[in-house]
Structures are given as C-alpha cells and as structure tokens.
Amino acid sequence: MTIGKKLGAAALGVAMAGVALPAHAEFQGKSAGDVMVRARALWVAPDESASTTIGGDVDVSNDFVPEIDFTYFVTDNIALELIAATTQHDVSHTPTGINLGEVSLLPPTLTLQYHFMPKERFSPYIGAGLNYTFFYDEDPAAGSAVTSIDYENSVGYALQAGVDYAVADNWYVNFDVKKIFLSTDVSMNGGAITADVDLDPWLVGAGVGYRF
C-alpha cells in the first residue's frame, strides 16, 4: 500500500471514529417546557402571635418533615412551582401553659418564579404566590380545660428565594426558603373561647431535584 493510500485510510478511520463517538454534550440548563421534581427535607417554624378572648398568646411548635414539589418552566426564566407537605404541631396557651393539643396542616403552595441564569449550573430564583392551608386532626390534650378545638382553613400569601446547583446535566441540589403569611380563626369549647392566630411560618428546605 502506498503512503497516500495509508494516509487516506487513516483519515477515513478518524472520520468514522468521529461519527461513532460524538463529542460530549455540553450542559444545557433549564429550558421552556422542562419539568423539575424535587424532594426536600423541610423545617417548618411558625412565627406565631394571637389575640384570644381569654387574653395571652399561643405557642406553636416547629416541625421537620419530607416535602415534594413540582416545577414547570413556562419560559427559560419563568416557572410555576407547587409544593406538597403535611406538618403536625403542638399548641399551647401562654402565659398560662394550657395545653391546646395538636393540629395537622396540609399547606399546598403555588408560586410564580423567576430563575436567574437558567443556563448556568448555579441558578438562583425568587418567587411569590398563594397558599391554601387545610387544618385537620385537631386533637385537644387529654385532661385539658379545652375539650374541643376547631381551626378554619385559610388562604395566605407566600414569598420565596432559593438556588439550584446542577451536579449533573439533569440532577440538581437545591436550597429554598419560603415565608407564608397565614392566619386562622380558632374556636374552642364550641365557641366559648375564640382566637385570631397568625402563624406566618418560615419554610426552610434542602434536597435534590431531577429535570425532565
């Protein structure tokens, strides 16, 4: 085989290898039409205050729960996020220390987000939206002077800030903080005692997400 033929064969081999082994795809980032699903560990800390017909205030315990959220990208920068989690809290009256029992909350929250630098691995975002909280499993404490308690479901506003960091093309780690402005009317002992309670919780979450 002549030198020319050898060089031609080598060039053909390189070209075929290039077809068989395409270049490594570059990072694409967030795009319109993408769906991101995240799982977070969520710390819920009420920033509570209340006015009651017997005076005083209320104390509501924190909770630490799993949470899942779904985000749809309307454009590269604008997205809608829906979160779902349920929490349980112990409630007491201050300064008397009267145990008001337990209550569970289901607070689905929808936010409209703006994602900065969606094509970068480090992509912060801010958001604002609405929350609707369902109160359920109201359970007065055994032996307490409060024999029945009812919380009214409520609508609140939500503010949000967070960041996604891509550890692979589709996998992200996430840190997120929300502030929900939430109030509820509480009725105890069939309405003999009432309270207007501002819960206003902080929701601090960290977890992982996958972008489809």
N, CA, C and O of each residue as an XYZ file, in Angstrom:
848
protein
N       0.852     -1.189      0.000
C       0.000      0.000      0.000
C       0.890      1.242      0.000
O       1.835      1.343      0.782
N       0.576      2.169     -0.878
C       1.371      3.390     -0.962
C       1.119      4.270      0.241
O       0.143      4.089      0.969
N       2.035      5.254      0.448
C       1.888      6.179      1.578
C       0.582      6.960      1.459
O      -0.088      7.219      2.458
N       0.220      7.342      0.204
C      -1.023      8.095      0.005
C      -2.234      7.299      0.434
O      -3.149      7.814      1.077
N      -2.216      5.987      0.050
C      -3.348      5.144      0.420
C      -3.419      4.954      1.940
O      -4.501      4.925      2.526
N      -2.240      4.825      2.565
C      -2.214      4.667      4.016
C      -2.782      5.905      4.720
O      -3.551      5.791      5.675
N      -2.393      7.082      4.235
C      -2.909      8.316      4.834
C      -4.411      8.442      4.631
O      -5.137      8.887      5.520
N      -4.872      8.036      3.427
C      -6.308      8.083      3.151
C      -7.079      7.159      4.068
O      -8.144      7.516      4.572
N      -6.540      5.966      4.283
C      -7.211      5.012      5.162
C      -7.245      5.521      6.598
O      -8.239      5.358      7.305
N      -6.140      6.141      7.018
C      -6.093      6.691      8.378
C      -7.105      7.804      8.551
O      -7.790      7.867      9.572
N      -7.212      8.689      7.557
C      -8.179      9.787      7.624
C      -9.595      9.256      7.682
O     -10.428      9.774      8.426
N      -9.877      8.206      6.886
C     -11.205      7.608      6.888
C     -11.516      7.000      8.252
O     -12.634      7.116      8.753
N     -10.506      6.343      8.855
C     -10.706      5.750     10.178
C     -11.021      6.801     11.232
O     -11.890      6.593     12.079
N     -10.318      7.933     11.182
C     -10.578      9.010     12.127
C     -11.980      9.575     11.943
O     -12.686      9.845     12.914
N     -12.377      9.751     10.673
C     -13.714     10.271     10.390
C     -14.793      9.336     10.903
O     -15.787      9.785     11.475
N     -14.601      8.025     10.700
C     -15.588      7.045     11.170
C     -15.647      7.028     12.691
O     -16.723      6.886     13.273
N     -14.490      7.172     13.336
C     -14.471      7.219     14.792
C     -15.222      8.436     15.291
O     -15.905      8.375     16.313
N     -15.097      9.545     14.570
C     -15.807     10.758     14.952
C     -17.304     10.589     14.872
O     -18.040     11.148     15.685
N     -17.771      9.810     13.882
C     -19.199      9.539     13.758
C     -19.664      8.610     14.864
O     -20.733      8.810     15.441
N     -18.852      7.579     15.165
C     -19.238      6.576     16.149
C     -19.184      7.118     17.573
O     -19.954      6.686     18.431
N     -18.269      8.072     17.831
C     -18.083      8.600     19.169
C     -18.297     10.113     19.156
O     -17.324     10.862     19.065
N     -19.561     10.589     19.245
C     -19.839     12.020     19.186
C     -19.226     12.743     20.369
O     -18.989     12.160     21.427
N     -18.974     14.032     20.163
C     -18.397     14.838     21.220
C     -19.333     14.878     22.420
O     -20.553     14.803     22.273
N     -18.741     14.999     23.624
C     -19.522     15.062     24.856
C     -20.462     16.271     24.827
O     -20.039     17.396     24.561
N     -21.751     16.015     25.107
C     -22.748     17.083     25.046
C     -22.477     18.127     26.129
O     -22.122     17.787     27.257
N     -22.648     19.397     25.773
C     -22.464     20.466     26.727
C     -23.674     20.562     27.641
O     -24.769     20.123     27.287
N     -23.468     21.147     28.835
C     -24.544     21.357     29.795
C     -25.605     22.274     29.185
O     -25.279     23.326     28.635
N     -26.873     21.874     29.283
C     -27.955     22.611     28.631
C     -28.675     23.584     29.561
O     -29.092     24.656     29.122
N     -28.825     23.237     30.816
C     -29.528     24.115     31.748
C     -31.038     24.054     31.614
O     -31.576     23.227     30.877
N     -31.714     24.934     32.331
C     -33.174     24.966     32.367
C     -33.723     25.572     31.081
O     -33.171     26.538     30.553
N     -34.827     24.987     30.577
C     -35.414     25.456     29.325
C     -36.936     25.427     29.405
O     -37.514     24.689     30.203
N     -37.574     26.237     28.570
C     -39.030     26.245     28.483
C     -39.544     24.839     28.195
O     -39.000     24.137     27.342
N     -40.591     24.430     28.907
C     -41.168     23.103     28.741
C     -40.606     22.058     29.681
O     -41.169     20.969     29.792
N     -39.500     22.362     30.365
C     -38.929     21.410     31.317
C     -39.833     21.261     32.537
O     -40.560     22.182     32.909
N     -39.770     20.083     33.149
C     -40.426     19.822     34.429
C     -39.342     19.368     35.405
O     -38.547     18.483     35.089
N     -39.313     19.972     36.584
C     -38.363     19.587     37.614
C     -39.129     19.052     38.810
O     -40.090     19.668     39.272
N     -38.700     17.905     39.307
C     -39.289     17.318     40.513
C     -38.207     17.310     41.583
O     -37.104     16.809     41.363
N     -38.536     17.871     42.745
C     -37.578     17.926     43.849
C     -38.141     17.208     45.074
O     -39.351     17.182     45.297
N     -37.243     16.633     45.856
C     -37.574     16.097     47.174
C     -36.701     16.831     48.179
O     -35.480     16.878     48.034
N     -37.330     17.399     49.192
C     -36.607     18.194     50.170
C     -36.885     17.704     51.593
O     -37.932     17.120     51.874
N     -35.932     17.955     52.470
C     -36.180     17.903     53.906
C     -36.570     19.318     54.304
O     -35.858     20.272     53.990
N     -37.707     19.459     55.001
C     -38.302     20.773     55.241
C     -38.436     21.040     56.738
O     -39.002     20.242     57.485
N     -37.898     22.182     57.149
C     -38.062     22.657     58.519
C     -39.123     23.739     58.519
O     -39.000     24.731     57.802
N     -40.167     23.556     59.322
C     -41.291     24.491     59.374
C     -41.303     25.150     60.754
O     -41.474     24.483     61.775
N     -41.119     26.473     60.762
C     -41.015     27.220     62.024
C     -42.050     28.338     62.045
O     -41.819     29.393     61.454
N     -43.199     28.132     62.720
C     -44.200     29.203     62.820
C     -43.641     30.422     63.551
O     -42.898     30.296     64.525
N     -44.010     31.590     63.064
C     -43.667     32.869     63.700
C     -44.980     33.433     64.239
O     -45.505     34.425     63.735
N     -45.494     32.773     65.280
C     -46.889     32.925     65.661
C     -47.141     34.101     66.600
O     -46.261     34.541     67.340
N     -48.376     34.591     66.538
C     -48.911     35.550     67.503
C     -50.423     35.384     67.484
O     -50.984     34.889     66.507
N     -51.087     35.799     68.569
C     -52.536     35.582     68.638
C     -53.194     36.586     69.567
O     -52.571     37.122     70.484
N     -54.466     36.824     69.303
C     -55.333     37.535     70.246
C     -56.475     36.589     70.588
O     -57.109     36.024     69.697
N     -56.737     36.418     71.880
C     -57.759     35.473     72.320
C     -58.740     36.163     73.260
O     -58.447     37.215     73.828
N     -59.904     35.552     73.410
C     -60.920     36.117     74.301
C     -60.568     35.899     75.767
O     -61.239     36.444     76.644
N     -59.529     35.112     76.052
C     -59.083     34.948     77.444
C     -57.720     35.618     77.653
O     -57.055     35.395     78.665
N     -57.313     36.450     76.671
C     -56.032     37.131     76.791
C     -54.867     36.199     76.504
O     -55.057     35.028     76.175
N     -53.658     36.734     76.633
C     -52.476     35.923     76.422
C     -52.173     35.685     74.958
O     -52.686     36.379     74.080
N     -51.325     34.688     74.705
C     -50.835     34.381     73.361
C     -50.816     32.869     73.196
O     -51.241     32.138     74.091
N     -50.329     32.400     72.060
C     -50.187     30.958     71.838
C     -48.744     30.651     71.431
O     -48.029     31.507     70.909
N     -48.347     29.421     71.683
C     -47.041     28.919     71.266
C     -47.269     27.698     70.385
O     -47.976     26.768     70.775
N     -46.667     27.700     69.188
C     -46.844     26.616     68.224
C     -45.475     26.000     67.942
O     -44.531     26.718     67.612
N     -45.359     24.693     68.067
C     -44.068     24.030     67.920
C     -43.616     23.984     66.459
O     -44.432     24.085     65.543
N     -42.305     23.831     66.258
C     -41.737     23.617     64.930
C     -41.949     22.169     64.505
O     -42.326     21.325     65.319
N     -41.704     21.883     63.225
C     -41.765     20.507     62.731
C     -40.744     20.338     61.614
O     -40.363     21.303     60.951
N     -40.307     19.093     61.415
C     -39.305     18.742     60.397
C     -39.868     17.571     59.602
O     -40.054     16.482     60.145
N     -40.145     17.796     58.296
C     -40.888     16.805     57.509
C     -40.299     16.670     56.105
O     -39.567     17.553     55.658
N     -40.610     15.569     55.401
C     -40.279     15.481     53.976
C     -41.258     16.298     53.149
O     -42.405     16.495     53.549
N     -40.806     16.768     52.002
C     -41.656     17.581     51.112
C     -41.300     17.270     49.668
O     -40.151     16.959     49.355
N     -42.288     17.356     48.797
C     -42.062     17.158     47.365
C     -42.642     18.355     46.615
O     -43.667     18.913     47.009
N     -41.970     18.739     45.528
C     -42.513     19.846     44.738
C     -42.338     19.559     43.257
O     -41.492     18.763     42.850
N     -43.158     20.228     42.465
C     -43.155     20.081     41.010
C     -43.055     21.471     40.395
O     -43.819     22.370     40.748
N     -42.108     21.646     39.470
C     -41.884     22.938     38.828
C     -41.994     22.777     37.318
O     -41.383     21.884     36.732
N     -42.782     23.652     36.694
C     -42.930     23.663     35.230
C     -42.387     24.985     34.700
O     -42.769     26.056     35.172
N     -41.487     24.903     33.708
C     -40.875     26.098     33.134
C     -41.707     26.595     31.949
O     -41.750     25.968     30.891
N     -42.358     27.730     32.154
C     -43.151     28.352     31.104
C     -42.227     28.942     30.043
O     -42.487     28.817     28.846
N     -41.154     29.580     30.483
C     -40.065     30.040     29.624
C     -38.768     29.579     30.267
O     -38.795     28.902     31.294
N     -37.631     29.936     29.676
C     -36.355     29.567     30.287
C     -36.226     30.152     31.691
O     -35.621     29.535     32.567
N     -36.798     31.347     31.907
C     -36.629     32.053     33.178
C     -37.818     31.957     34.118
O     -37.652     32.050     35.334
N     -39.015     31.772     33.575
C     -40.236     31.841     34.382
C     -40.812     30.440     34.579
O     -40.959     29.669     33.631
N     -41.136     30.132     35.846
C     -41.635     28.798     36.168
C     -42.739     28.878     37.210
O     -42.867     29.870     37.928
N     -43.529     27.823     37.279
C     -44.558     27.655     38.303
C     -44.162     26.477     39.182
O     -43.818     25.408     38.679
N     -44.213     26.676     40.512
C     -43.864     25.605     41.439
C     -45.030     25.317     42.377
O     -45.645     26.235     42.918
N     -45.329     24.026     42.564
C     -46.351     23.584     43.507
C     -45.693     22.658     44.520
O     -45.067     21.667     44.146
N     -45.834     22.984     45.811
C     -45.244     22.132     46.841
C     -46.352     21.428     47.613
O     -47.474     21.923     47.725
N     -46.002     20.252     48.143
C     -46.937     19.484     48.953
C     -46.182     18.868     50.125
O     -45.151     18.219     49.949
N     -46.712     19.084     51.315
C     -46.153     18.505     52.535
C     -47.239     18.591     53.601
O     -48.205     19.340     53.454
N     -47.078     17.829     54.660
C     -48.005     17.934     55.771
C     -47.205     17.993     57.061
O     -46.204     17.293     57.213
N     -47.652     18.833     57.991
C     -46.929     19.025     59.241
C     -47.864     18.854     60.429
O     -49.083     18.954     60.298
N     -47.267     18.593     61.600
C     -48.045     18.458     62.837
C     -47.412     19.337     63.909
O     -46.189     19.383     64.043
N     -48.252     20.031     64.671
C     -47.743     20.991     65.642
C     -48.463     20.847     66.981
O     -49.663     20.578     67.038
N     -47.700     21.034     68.051
C     -48.263     21.136     69.397
C     -48.563     22.612     69.666
O     -47.776     23.494     69.322
N     -49.715     22.860     70.287
C     -50.146     24.238     70.539
C     -50.433     24.391     72.028
O     -51.063     23.532     72.645
N     -49.958     25.505     72.597
C     -50.244     25.793     73.999
C     -50.536     27.273     74.171
O     -50.145     28.094     73.340
N     -51.227     27.610     75.258
C     -51.551     28.997     75.568
C     -50.486     29.568     76.498
O     -50.058     28.906     77.443
N     -50.067     30.787     76.228
C     -49.122     31.459     77.113
C     -49.773     32.738     77.651
O     -50.515     33.394     76.921
N     -49.516     33.102     78.892
C     -48.535     32.500     79.808
C     -49.096     31.396     80.696
O     -48.381     30.895     81.564
N     -50.360     31.001     80.503
C     -50.957     30.025     81.425
C     -50.366     28.634     81.264
O     -50.365     27.850     82.213
N     -49.860     28.316     80.072
C     -49.330     26.978     79.831
C     -50.402     25.952     79.529
O     -50.104     24.758     79.484
N     -51.646     26.375     79.320
C     -52.724     25.439     78.995
C     -52.401     24.721     77.690
O     -52.113     25.362     76.680
N     -52.448     23.402     77.711
C     -52.151     22.591     76.530
C     -53.373     22.588     75.613
O     -54.448     22.129     75.998
N     -53.197     23.107     74.392
C     -54.307     23.157     73.437
C     -54.277     21.985     72.464
O     -55.042     21.955     71.499
N     -53.405     21.030     72.712
C     -53.391     19.811     71.908
C     -52.558     19.922     70.649
O     -51.619     20.714     70.568
N     -52.923     19.108     69.667
C     -52.184     19.021     68.414
C     -53.087     19.381     67.240
O     -54.310     19.266     67.316
N     -52.450     19.823     66.147
C     -53.173     20.061     64.901
C     -52.240     19.742     63.740
O     -51.038     19.998     63.818
N     -52.781     19.190     62.675
C     -52.011     18.902     61.462
C     -52.406     19.876     60.365
O     -53.553     20.316     60.280
N     -51.422     20.206     59.520
C     -51.631     21.170     58.442
C     -51.228     20.546     57.116
O     -50.212     19.856     57.022
N     -52.036     20.797     56.091
C     -51.685     20.469     54.715
C     -51.692     21.786     53.946
O     -52.762     22.300     53.621
N     -50.497     22.352     53.646
C     -50.446     23.700     53.079
C     -49.923     23.756     51.639
O     -48.830     24.281     51.425
N     -50.662     23.233     50.629
C     -50.180     23.355     49.252
C     -49.961     24.815     48.875
O     -50.792     25.677     49.159
N     -48.830     25.076     48.232
C     -48.437     26.448     47.905
C     -47.998     26.521     46.450
O     -47.162     25.734     46.006
N     -48.564     27.468     45.710
C     -48.223     27.673     44.302
C     -47.505     29.007     44.170
O     -48.029     30.042     44.579
N     -46.299     28.983     43.594
C     -45.547     30.224     43.408
C     -45.169     30.400     41.939
O     -44.948     29.435     41.207
N     -45.105     31.661     41.541
C     -44.584     32.051     40.229
C     -43.144     32.497     40.447
O     -42.883     33.409     41.232
N     -42.206     31.849     39.747
C     -40.785     32.070     39.996
C     -40.088     32.742     38.815
O     -40.497     32.607     37.662
N     -39.016     33.474     39.146
C     -38.094     33.960     38.125
C     -36.731     33.350     38.419
O     -36.167     33.542     39.496
N     -36.205     32.603     37.429
C     -34.923     31.918     37.573
C     -33.828     32.727     36.881
O     -33.856     32.935     35.668
N     -32.861     33.180     37.686
C     -31.707     33.878     37.136
C     -30.726     32.857     36.560
O     -30.587     31.762     37.104
N     -30.061     33.196     35.492
C     -29.001     32.361     34.896
C     -29.456     30.903     34.695
O     -28.795     29.983     35.177
N     -30.579     30.685     33.987
C     -31.105     29.324     33.859
C     -30.189     28.372     33.101
O     -30.312     27.155     33.243
N     -29.276     28.905     32.301
C     -28.372     28.053     31.520
C     -27.075     27.742     32.265
O     -26.216     27.026     31.750
N     -26.935     28.280     33.480
C     -25.737     28.036     34.270
C     -26.001     26.936     35.298
O     -27.146     26.650     35.649
N     -24.923     26.334     35.766
C     -25.080     25.308     36.798
C     -25.591     25.913     38.107
O     -26.393     25.288     38.802
N     -25.140     27.112     38.449
C     -25.608     27.824     39.632
C     -26.716     28.775     39.199
O     -26.455     29.761     38.511
N     -27.969     28.480     39.605
C     -29.119     29.235     39.115
C     -30.054     29.600     40.268
O     -30.906     28.794     40.642
N     -29.912     30.806     40.842
C     -30.824     31.247     41.904
C     -32.181     31.663     41.335
O     -32.322     31.885     40.132
N     -33.171     31.763     42.215
C     -34.512     32.174     41.798
C     -35.227     32.859     42.953
O     -34.868     32.695     44.119
N     -36.246     33.629     42.596
C     -37.156     34.225     43.574
C     -38.583     33.905     43.128
O     -38.823     33.595     41.961
N     -39.525     33.983     44.065
C     -40.901     33.678     43.702
C     -41.904     34.306     44.656
O     -41.548     34.750     45.748
N     -43.149     34.337     44.234
C     -44.251     34.819     45.064
C     -45.514     34.087     44.626
O     -45.663     33.728     43.458
N     -46.423     33.870     45.580
C     -47.628     33.149     45.199
C     -48.644     33.058     46.320
O     -48.687     33.898     47.219
N     -49.466     32.010     46.242
C     -50.571     31.814     47.176
C     -50.455     30.461     47.860
O     -49.928     29.494     47.309
N     -50.968     30.434     49.080
C     -51.028     29.210     49.878
C     -52.464     29.001     50.343
O     -53.161     29.955     50.689
N     -52.900     27.741     50.350
C     -54.183     27.413     50.972
C     -53.907     26.313     51.988
O     -53.446     25.232     51.623
N     -54.183     26.580     53.250
C     -53.873     25.623     54.310
C     -55.129     24.937     54.818
O     -56.100     25.579     55.220
N     -55.079     23.593     54.786
C     -56.128     22.766     55.370
C     -55.671     22.354     56.774
O     -54.572     21.823     56.939
N     -56.504     22.596     57.772
C     -56.239     22.136     59.133
C     -57.057     20.862     59.371
O     -58.243     20.814     59.046
N     -56.426     19.844     59.934
C     -57.147     18.597     60.186
C     -56.561     17.897     61.418
O     -55.512     18.288     61.930
N     -57.249     16.873     61.873
C     -56.842     16.103     63.062
C     -56.602     17.012     64.268
O     -55.617     16.852     64.989
N     -57.514     17.970     64.481
C     -57.435     18.781     65.691
C     -57.701     17.876     66.887
O     -58.759     17.251     66.972
N     -56.757     17.803     67.801
C     -56.832     16.834     68.899
C     -56.554     17.534     70.221
O     -55.388     17.723     70.570
N     -57.585     17.927     70.973
C     -57.361     18.569     72.276
C     -56.581     17.645     73.209
O     -56.695     16.422     73.127
N     -55.793     18.242     74.090
C     -54.996     17.446     75.022
C     -55.890     16.780     76.062
O     -56.860     17.375     76.531
N     -55.554     15.538     76.419
C     -56.313     14.825     77.441
C     -56.193     15.550     78.778
O     -55.100     15.936     79.193
N     -57.328     15.727     79.444
C     -57.325     16.360     80.749
C     -57.275     17.870     80.721
O     -57.274     18.509     81.774
N     -57.233     18.466     79.511
C     -57.171     19.924     79.403
C     -58.564     20.526     79.583
O     -59.575     19.853     79.384
N     -58.597     21.812     79.966
C     -59.870     22.523     80.068
C     -60.502     22.731     78.702
O     -61.699     23.000     78.600
N     -59.694     22.607     77.649
C     -60.205     22.721     76.281
C     -60.626     21.331     75.815
O     -59.789     20.443     75.656
N     -61.926     21.147     75.599
C     -62.459     19.833     75.238
C     -62.690     19.680     73.737
O     -62.796     18.562     73.234
N     -62.768     20.804     73.021
C     -62.906     20.742     71.567
C     -62.221     21.968     70.974
O     -62.177     23.034     71.588
N     -61.686     21.791     69.760
C     -60.980     22.897     69.117
C     -61.124     22.761     67.616
O     -61.059     21.661     67.068
N     -61.321     23.900     66.953
C     -61.527     23.882     65.506
C     -60.747     25.030     64.877
O     -60.840     26.173     65.324
N     -59.971     24.714     63.824
C     -59.207     25.708     63.075
C     -59.851     25.904     61.709
O     -60.213     24.934     61.044
N     -59.994     27.153     61.292
C     -60.596     27.456     59.994
C     -59.546     27.429     58.894
O     -58.493     28.054     59.022
N     -59.830     26.701     57.806
C     -58.930     26.701     56.651
C     -58.719     28.126     56.160
O     -59.592     28.980     56.313
N     -57.538     28.379     55.562
C     -57.205     29.764     55.288
C     -56.328     29.915     54.059
O     -55.565     29.014     53.708
N     -56.448     31.076     53.405
C     -55.611     31.457     52.267
C     -54.548     32.436     52.748
O     -54.829     33.319     53.559
N     -53.313     32.276     52.241
C     -52.245     33.195     52.611
C     -51.336     33.478     51.429
O     -51.398     32.797     50.405
N     -50.498     34.483     51.581
C     -49.515     34.829     50.561
C     -48.190     34.143     50.879
O     -47.922     33.789     52.028
N     -47.366     33.960     49.849
C     -46.071     33.319     50.035
C     -44.992     34.067     49.262
O     -45.210     34.501     48.131
N     -43.833     34.212     49.881
C     -42.634     34.730     49.231
C     -41.556     33.651     49.286
O     -41.549     32.818     50.192
N     -40.647     33.669     48.312
C     -39.715     32.559     48.158
C     -38.390     33.034     47.578
O     -38.345     33.963     46.772
N     -37.304     32.373     48.006
C     -35.991     32.562     47.389
C     -35.237     31.250     47.500
O     -35.347     30.551     48.507
N     -34.475     30.913     46.474
C     -33.751     29.651     46.506
C     -32.695     29.588     45.431
O     -32.485     30.541     44.681
N     -32.031     28.444     45.367
C     -30.992     28.240     44.369
C     -30.929     26.761     43.995
O     -31.033     25.882     44.850
N     -30.756     26.508     42.703
C     -30.469     25.173     42.189
C     -29.014     25.130     41.743
O     -28.510     26.088     41.157
N     -28.341     24.020     42.021
C     -26.983     23.831     41.507
C     -26.923     22.468     40.824
O     -27.171     21.436     41.447
N     -26.589     22.482     39.532
C     -26.566     21.241     38.747
C     -25.284     20.468     39.045
O     -24.180     20.962     38.819
N     -25.446     19.254     39.554
C     -24.298     18.376     39.797
C     -24.085     17.426     38.624
O     -23.019     16.828     38.483
N     -25.103     17.296     37.792
C     -25.030     16.569     36.526
C     -26.003     17.284     35.590
O     -26.662     18.241     35.996
N     -26.096     16.828     34.347
C     -26.914     17.554     33.380
C     -28.351     17.714     33.854
O     -28.944     18.777     33.664
N     -28.930     16.671     34.472
C     -30.327     16.713     34.882
C     -30.518     16.693     36.399
O     -31.629     16.928     36.875
N     -29.480     16.422     37.156
C     -29.592     16.328     38.603
C     -29.130     17.627     39.269
O     -28.107     18.202     38.897
N     -29.906     18.076     40.263
C     -29.620     19.326     40.958
C     -29.666     19.109     42.466
O     -30.387     18.244     42.964
N     -28.887     19.907     43.178
C     -29.126     20.080     44.614
C     -29.812     21.428     44.784
O     -29.615     22.346     43.988
N     -30.618     21.531     45.829
C     -31.469     22.712     45.982
C     -31.506     23.177     47.427
O     -31.498     22.368     48.355
N     -31.549     24.505     47.609
C     -31.807     25.123     48.912
C     -32.887     26.177     48.700
O     -32.821     26.960     47.753
N     -33.884     26.195     49.589
C     -35.064     27.021     49.351
C     -35.609     27.549     50.677
O     -35.653     26.827     51.674
N     -36.025     28.822     50.676
C     -36.647     29.434     51.853
C     -37.952     30.095     51.425
O     -37.997     30.824     50.434
N     -39.015     29.829     52.187
C     -40.306     30.469     51.938
C     -40.803     31.121     53.223
O     -40.533     30.648     54.327
N     -41.530     32.208     53.054
C     -42.251     32.846     54.151
C     -43.720     32.875     53.754
O     -44.077     33.446     52.723
N     -44.573     32.259     54.570
C     -46.005     32.225     54.290
C     -46.729     33.092     55.314
O     -46.536     32.943     56.521
N     -47.556     33.991     54.821
C     -48.340     34.877     55.684
C     -49.726     34.255     55.854
O     -50.584     34.359     54.978
N     -49.923     33.605     57.005
C     -51.080     32.739     57.201
C     -51.765     33.038     58.530
O     -51.122     33.053     59.580
N     -53.073     33.275     58.475
C     -53.876     33.495     59.681
C     -55.026     32.500     59.703
O     -55.469     32.015     58.662
N     -55.503     32.205     60.912
C     -56.649     31.314     61.042
C     -57.483     31.729     62.246
O     -56.955     32.246     63.230
N     -58.791     31.499     62.161
C     -59.688     31.709     63.300
C     -59.857     30.377     64.025
O     -60.123     29.348     63.403
N     -59.699     30.408     65.342
C     -59.754     29.198     66.156
C     -60.934     29.299     67.118
O     -61.148     30.327     67.759
N     -61.695     28.207     67.204
C     -62.840     28.141     68.115
C     -62.634     26.978     69.077
O     -62.365     25.855     68.651
N     -62.763     27.250     70.387
C     -62.571     26.216     71.411
C     -63.828     26.066     72.260
O     -64.548     27.029     72.524
N     -64.066     24.831     72.675
C     -65.219     24.520     73.530
C     -66.520     25.040     72.929
O     -67.331     25.668     73.609
N     -66.698     24.763     71.631
C     -67.932     25.133     70.955
C     -68.119     26.619     70.776
O     -69.251     27.078     70.625
N     -67.033     27.398     70.788
C     -67.124     28.836     70.596
C     -67.059     29.631     71.881
O     -67.122     30.860     71.845
N     -66.933     28.954     73.032
C     -66.829     29.667     74.302
C     -65.533     30.479     74.361
O     -65.481     31.532     74.997
N     -64.504     29.990     73.704
C     -63.223     30.697     73.609
C     -62.874     30.780     72.130
O     -62.967     29.788     71.406
N     -62.471     31.970     71.683
C     -62.049     32.125     70.290
C     -60.686     32.811     70.247
O     -60.259     33.464     71.199
N     -60.024     32.637     69.110
C     -58.713     33.250     68.937
C     -58.493     33.562     67.468
O     -58.946     32.838     66.581
N     -57.793     34.650     67.236
C     -57.335     35.011     65.897
C     -55.830     34.791     65.896
O     -55.090     35.528     66.547
N     -55.378     33.773     65.163
C     -53.982     33.338     65.246
C     -53.261     33.618     63.927
O     -53.718     33.210     62.859
N     -52.136     34.316     64.016
C     -51.237     34.494     62.876
C     -50.114     33.472     63.016
O     -49.340     33.526     63.972
N     -50.020     32.543     62.067
C     -48.976     31.517     62.118
C     -47.696     31.962     61.405
O     -46.596     31.775     61.925
N     -47.843     32.549     60.219
C     -46.740     33.143     59.453
C     -45.461     32.298     59.481
O     -44.417     32.800     59.894
N     -45.511     31.035     59.055
C     -44.340     30.169     59.207
C     -43.222     30.457     58.202
O     -43.462     30.935     57.093
N     -41.997     30.151     58.627
C     -40.843     30.039     57.741
C     -40.715     28.585     57.319
O     -40.816     27.681     58.148
N     -40.490     28.356     56.018
C     -40.253     27.014     55.482
C     -38.847     26.992     54.880
O     -38.584     27.657     53.878
N     -37.961     26.233     55.489
C     -36.573     26.149     55.032
C     -36.319     24.720     54.570
O     -36.448     23.776     55.351
N     -35.955     24.562     53.286
C     -35.805     23.223     52.722
C     -34.487     23.031     52.004
O     -33.916     23.980     51.467
N     -34.006     21.799     51.997
C     -32.820     21.426     51.247
C     -33.037     20.027     50.691
O     -33.590     19.167     51.377
N     -32.601     19.788     49.440
C     -32.825     18.481     48.852
C     -32.229     18.346     47.474
O     -31.294     19.061     47.113
N     -32.781     17.418     46.698
C     -32.294     17.137     45.354
C     -33.450     17.228     44.379
O     -34.611     17.053     44.751
N     -33.114     17.509     43.102
C     -34.129     17.599     42.060
C     -33.660     16.969     40.772
O     -32.460     16.872     40.512
N     -34.621     16.537     39.960
C     -34.329     15.977     38.650
C     -35.152     16.728     37.597
O     -36.361     16.904     37.745
N     -34.480     17.159     36.548
C     -35.126     17.940     35.484
C     -35.405     17.039     34.281
O     -34.496     16.416     33.733
N     -36.686     16.981     33.880
C     -37.102     16.164     32.737
C     -37.203     17.043     31.475
O     -37.540     16.545     30.401
